[in-house]
Amino acid sequence: MKKIIFFLIVLFAVKFPLSSVKDLKLYYHLKKGNNEYKKGKFDSSLSNYMKAQGVAPENPIVSFDIGNAMYKKGKFEKAREIFENILNRNRDLPEDLKENIFYNLGNCYYKLKNYEKALNYYKKALLINGKDENARKNYELTLKKLKKNNKNMNKNKNKENKKKNKDNKKNNSKNNKKKNNKKKKSEKNKKNDKKKNNKRENENKNKKTSGKRKGERKLKPREGSKVLNGLKESEKKMLQKLIKEKFKNIKKSKKDW
């Protein structure tokens, strides 16, 4: 994170002349906080910055230092909130301070994995100071990260779509199989019903024809007449034969006259 100690001292000398005890306290806490910050003692530096803010609550430099300490302590969301509040509450910030706030916001958003916003704030910092190599390097790094992230997102999206299509295909296959099984069952039931109906009809036909002898048929009128005449001739011949046999067996008697 960027520290602007020299700028801080100059700004205080111009805008906040050390003409009172209050100003002396503010200067003391800020200087002590900066020294602790350089040593990496961020809890101690934050404590001193908070004391300085108690002396000058509206001072943007104090808020900026508090944001830096919060970032170093890993409280990226809190640091982001502090830096954005400085921009919202102060319309006429010096360009150097504004550039540092944009840069630090880019770092906060990068840590929060919001690469689009990080890229946007690095770009704002570069628009103020195009020679800022740290901002340029971070901008390029974030751009690569964003492209890679988008590529992975598209890849995951394609995987999800493939899985979804596969599941839909599987479900459709199951549904079609169920429909086909239902259709086959329906067709089978129809065939069975048809067989039963045919069997019932055959049984009814057999009942109607059960009184007739096998092979029996009706004679036509002409055929009946021939059969009757044939029977009559046969009876005549039979009768004549019987008469002949009868007279043949009778003994002739002698004449007695």
Backbone torsions as a table, in degrees:
resi	resn	phi	psi	omega
1	MET	NA	148.1	-176.8
2	LYS	-83.2	138.8	173.8
3	LYS	-117.0	140.1	-177.8
4	ILE	-125.6	63.0	-174.3
5	ILE	-65.0	-45.8	-178.9
6	PHE	-61.8	-45.6	178.6
7	PHE	-60.8	-39.1	179.9
8	LEU	-60.5	-46.7	-177.8
9	ILE	-64.9	-42.5	179.6
10	VAL	-63.9	-44.0	-179.2
11	LEU	-62.6	-42.0	178.2
12	PHE	-65.7	-37.0	-179.5
13	ALA	-65.4	-34.3	-178.2
14	VAL	-83.6	-51.0	-171.9
15	LYS	-88.6	-30.7	-176.1
16	PHE	-126.6	75.2	-179.6
17	PRO	-59.4	138.6	-175.5
18	LEU	-78.4	73.2	-175.5
19	SER	-110.4	5.7	-178.6
20	SER	-146.1	169.0	177.6
21	VAL	-64.0	-37.2	180.0
22	LYS	-60.3	-45.7	179.6
23	ASP	-66.3	-36.8	178.8
24	LEU	-64.3	-40.5	178.0
25	LYS	-62.9	-44.8	-179.8
26	LEU	-60.1	-48.3	-179.8
27	TYR	-62.0	-40.7	-178.4
28	TYR	-62.2	-48.8	-176.6
29	HIS	-66.9	-37.6	178.9
30	LEU	-67.3	-43.5	-179.6
31	LYS	-64.1	-43.4	179.4
32	LYS	-65.0	-41.2	178.7
33	GLY	-61.6	-40.4	179.1
34	ASN	-65.5	-40.0	178.5
35	ASN	-63.5	-43.2	178.7
36	GLU	-65.9	-37.2	179.3
37	TYR	-61.5	-44.1	-179.7
38	LYS	-62.4	-32.4	179.8
39	LYS	-80.7	-4.5	-179.0
40	GLY	83.0	11.6	178.3
41	LYS	-92.5	78.5	-169.3
42	PHE	-74.6	-29.2	175.9
43	ASP	-65.5	-44.1	-179.6
44	SER	-68.2	-40.9	179.3
45	SER	-65.1	-40.2	178.8
46	LEU	-63.3	-39.8	179.1
47	SER	-60.2	-42.0	179.5
48	ASN	-69.9	-36.8	178.2
49	TYR	-66.3	-36.1	178.9
50	MET	-67.4	-36.3	176.4
51	LYS	-65.9	-39.1	178.0
52	ALA	-64.8	-37.5	178.9
53	GLN	-67.1	-30.5	176.2
54	GLY	-64.6	-28.7	178.4
55	VAL	-81.4	-41.0	-177.8
56	ALA	-133.1	82.8	-174.5
57	PRO	-62.5	-29.5	-174.7
58	GLU	-97.1	4.1	-176.2
59	ASN	-76.0	118.2	-177.3
60	PRO	-66.9	-28.1	179.8
61	ILE	-66.1	-41.8	178.8
62	VAL	-63.1	-45.0	179.2
63	SER	-62.5	-39.2	178.5
64	PHE	-60.2	-45.3	180.0
65	ASP	-65.6	-37.9	177.4
66	ILE	-62.5	-42.0	177.9
67	GLY	-60.6	-41.1	178.1
68	ASN	-61.7	-43.9	-179.0
69	ALA	-66.4	-39.0	178.0
70	MET	-62.5	-41.7	179.2
71	TYR	-61.9	-44.8	-179.2
72	LYS	-64.7	-27.8	177.6
73	LYS	-82.2	-0.4	178.1
74	GLY	86.7	9.0	179.3
75	LYS	-93.5	74.4	-171.4
76	PHE	-69.2	-38.2	-179.9
77	GLU	-66.7	-41.8	179.2
78	LYS	-65.8	-41.5	178.4
79	ALA	-62.5	-44.2	178.2
80	ARG	-57.1	-44.9	-179.7
81	GLU	-61.0	-42.0	-179.4
82	ILE	-64.8	-45.9	-178.3
83	PHE	-64.3	-40.2	180.0
84	GLU	-70.1	-32.6	176.6
85	ASN	-65.7	-35.6	177.7
86	ILE	-61.4	-44.3	-179.8
87	LEU	-65.7	-39.2	-177.1
88	ASN	-71.5	-31.4	-175.1
89	ARG	-92.0	-16.0	-175.9
90	ASN	-126.8	107.7	-178.2
91	ARG	-81.2	-28.7	-174.5
92	ASP	-110.9	54.8	178.2
93	LEU	-77.6	147.0	173.6
94	PRO	-60.7	145.5	-176.7
95	GLU	-59.1	-38.1	179.4
96	ASP	-61.7	-44.8	179.7
97	LEU	-66.4	-41.3	-179.4
98	LYS	-62.5	-41.6	179.8
99	GLU	-62.1	-42.1	179.3
100	ASN	-65.4	-37.1	178.2
101	ILE	-66.4	-43.5	177.8
102	PHE	-60.1	-44.0	-179.5
103	TYR	-61.5	-46.2	-179.0
104	ASN	-66.6	-34.3	175.7
105	LEU	-65.5	-38.4	175.6
106	GLY	-58.8	-42.3	178.2
107	ASN	-64.7	-41.1	179.6
108	CYS	-62.0	-47.4	-178.5
109	TYR	-67.8	-31.8	176.5
110	TYR	-63.8	-45.2	178.6
111	LYS	-64.4	-31.0	178.6
112	LEU	-84.1	3.4	177.2
113	LYS	64.3	25.7	172.5
114	ASN	-100.7	82.1	-169.4
115	TYR	-70.6	-28.0	179.7
116	GLU	-66.3	-45.8	179.8
117	LYS	-70.2	-36.7	177.5
118	ALA	-59.4	-45.3	179.5
119	LEU	-60.8	-40.4	-179.1
120	ASN	-64.3	-41.1	-179.1
121	TYR	-74.3	-34.0	174.3
122	TYR	-63.5	-37.3	178.9
123	LYS	-64.5	-40.9	178.1
124	LYS	-63.7	-39.3	178.6
125	ALA	-64.0	-40.3	-179.5
126	LEU	-69.8	-30.0	177.7
127	LEU	-66.3	-30.5	176.8
128	ILE	-81.0	-42.5	-178.3
129	ASN	-137.0	94.2	-178.3
130	GLY	-68.7	-12.1	-179.0
131	LYS	-91.8	1.6	-179.0
132	ASP	-74.3	99.7	-176.3
133	GLU	-66.9	-35.2	178.5
134	ASN	-62.8	-43.2	178.7
135	ALA	-65.3	-39.3	180.0
136	ARG	-65.4	-46.0	179.6
137	LYS	-62.2	-43.5	179.2
138	ASN	-65.5	-36.2	177.4
139	TYR	-61.7	-47.7	-179.0
140	GLU	-65.4	-41.4	178.8
141	LEU	-63.5	-42.8	-179.8
142	THR	-67.8	-36.6	178.3
143	LEU	-61.9	-44.1	177.8
144	LYS	-63.2	-42.5	-180.0
145	LYS	-62.6	-40.7	-179.4
146	LEU	-65.7	-43.4	178.9
147	LYS	-63.1	-43.1	179.1
148	LYS	-64.3	-41.8	-180.0
149	ASN	-63.2	-43.7	178.6
150	ASN	-64.5	-37.6	178.8
151	LYS	-63.5	-44.2	178.5
152	ASN	-64.8	-37.8	178.6
153	MET	-64.0	-43.1	178.1
154	ASN	-65.2	-37.6	179.2
155	LYS	-64.8	-45.0	178.7
156	ASN	-64.8	-37.0	179.1
157	LYS	-65.1	-41.5	177.9
158	ASN	-64.0	-39.0	177.9
159	LYS	-62.6	-43.7	179.4
160	GLU	-63.2	-41.3	179.5
161	ASN	-65.2	-40.5	178.3
162	LYS	-63.0	-44.4	179.5
163	LYS	-63.0	-41.3	179.6
164	LYS	-63.7	-44.1	178.7
165	ASN	-64.4	-38.2	179.4
166	LYS	-64.7	-43.6	178.6
167	ASP	-64.2	-41.6	178.6
168	ASN	-63.2	-41.5	179.6
169	LYS	-63.8	-41.0	179.7
170	LYS	-65.1	-42.8	179.3
171	ASN	-65.6	-40.9	178.0
172	ASN	-63.3	-39.1	179.0
173	SER	-63.3	-42.5	178.4
174	LYS	-63.5	-44.4	-179.6
175	ASN	-63.6	-41.7	178.9
176	ASN	-65.1	-37.8	179.3
177	LYS	-64.7	-42.3	178.1
178	LYS	-62.6	-42.8	179.6
179	LYS	-63.0	-43.5	-180.0
180	ASN	-64.0	-41.7	178.1
181	ASN	-63.3	-40.0	178.7
182	LYS	-65.2	-40.3	179.4
183	LYS	-65.6	-44.3	178.6
184	LYS	-61.9	-42.2	179.3
185	LYS	-63.1	-40.9	178.8
186	SER	-64.2	-43.5	178.6
187	GLU	-64.1	-39.9	178.6
188	LYS	-63.8	-42.3	178.3
189	ASN	-63.5	-38.7	177.8
190	LYS	-63.4	-42.6	178.9
191	LYS	-63.5	-43.0	178.7
192	ASN	-62.7	-41.0	178.0
193	ASP	-63.7	-39.8	179.6
194	LYS	-64.6	-41.7	177.6
195	LYS	-62.3	-43.4	178.8
196	LYS	-61.8	-42.8	179.7
197	ASN	-64.3	-42.0	178.1
198	ASN	-63.5	-41.3	179.7
199	LYS	-64.5	-40.8	179.7
200	ARG	-64.8	-41.3	178.7
201	GLU	-64.3	-41.3	178.7
202	ASN	-64.0	-40.0	178.2
203	GLU	-63.0	-41.2	178.8
204	ASN	-64.2	-39.4	178.4
205	LYS	-64.5	-41.8	179.8
206	ASN	-63.6	-36.8	178.0
207	LYS	-63.0	-39.7	-178.4
208	LYS	-68.4	-34.2	-175.5
209	THR	-99.4	7.9	-175.5
210	SER	-69.1	-23.3	-178.7
211	GLY	-77.4	-12.6	-176.5
212	LYS	-97.0	144.3	176.0
213	ARG	-72.3	154.0	179.1
214	LYS	-68.9	130.1	179.3
215	GLY	85.4	-2.6	-179.9
216	GLU	-71.0	141.7	176.5
217	ARG	-145.9	157.6	179.9
218	LYS	-83.0	143.5	177.4
219	LEU	-90.7	143.4	175.4
220	LYS	-76.6	159.1	-178.0
221	PRO	-53.9	-44.1	-178.2
222	ARG	-65.4	-42.1	179.6
223	GLU	-65.4	-37.3	179.9
224	GLY	-64.8	-38.9	-179.9
225	SER	-65.0	-42.6	178.9
226	LYS	-61.9	-43.9	-179.5
227	VAL	-62.3	-42.4	-179.6
228	LEU	-63.9	-44.9	178.5
229	ASN	-62.8	-39.0	178.6
230	GLY	-61.6	-40.7	178.8
231	LEU	-64.6	-37.5	-179.0
232	LYS	-66.2	-45.9	178.2
233	GLU	-60.1	-41.2	-179.0
234	SER	-65.4	-41.0	178.6
235	GLU	-64.6	-39.0	178.9
236	LYS	-60.6	-46.7	-178.8
237	LYS	-63.1	-40.7	179.5
238	MET	-63.6	-40.0	-179.1
239	LEU	-67.1	-43.3	178.8
240	GLN	-62.5	-38.7	179.8
241	LYS	-64.4	-42.7	180.0
242	LEU	-64.1	-37.9	-179.3
243	ILE	-66.9	-43.2	179.6
244	LYS	-60.9	-45.2	-179.9
245	GLU	-63.3	-35.4	-179.1
246	LYS	-66.7	-47.7	-178.4
247	PHE	-72.0	-24.6	179.0
248	LYS	-68.6	-35.4	-177.3
249	ASN	-81.5	-15.6	179.9
250	ILE	-78.0	127.3	179.3
251	LYS	-76.8	139.2	178.1
252	LYS	-76.5	135.7	177.6
253	SER	-91.3	147.6	178.8
254	LYS	-72.4	151.4	178.7
255	LYS	-74.5	135.9	178.9
256	ASP	-112.1	19.5	173.9
257	TRP	-115.3	NA	NA
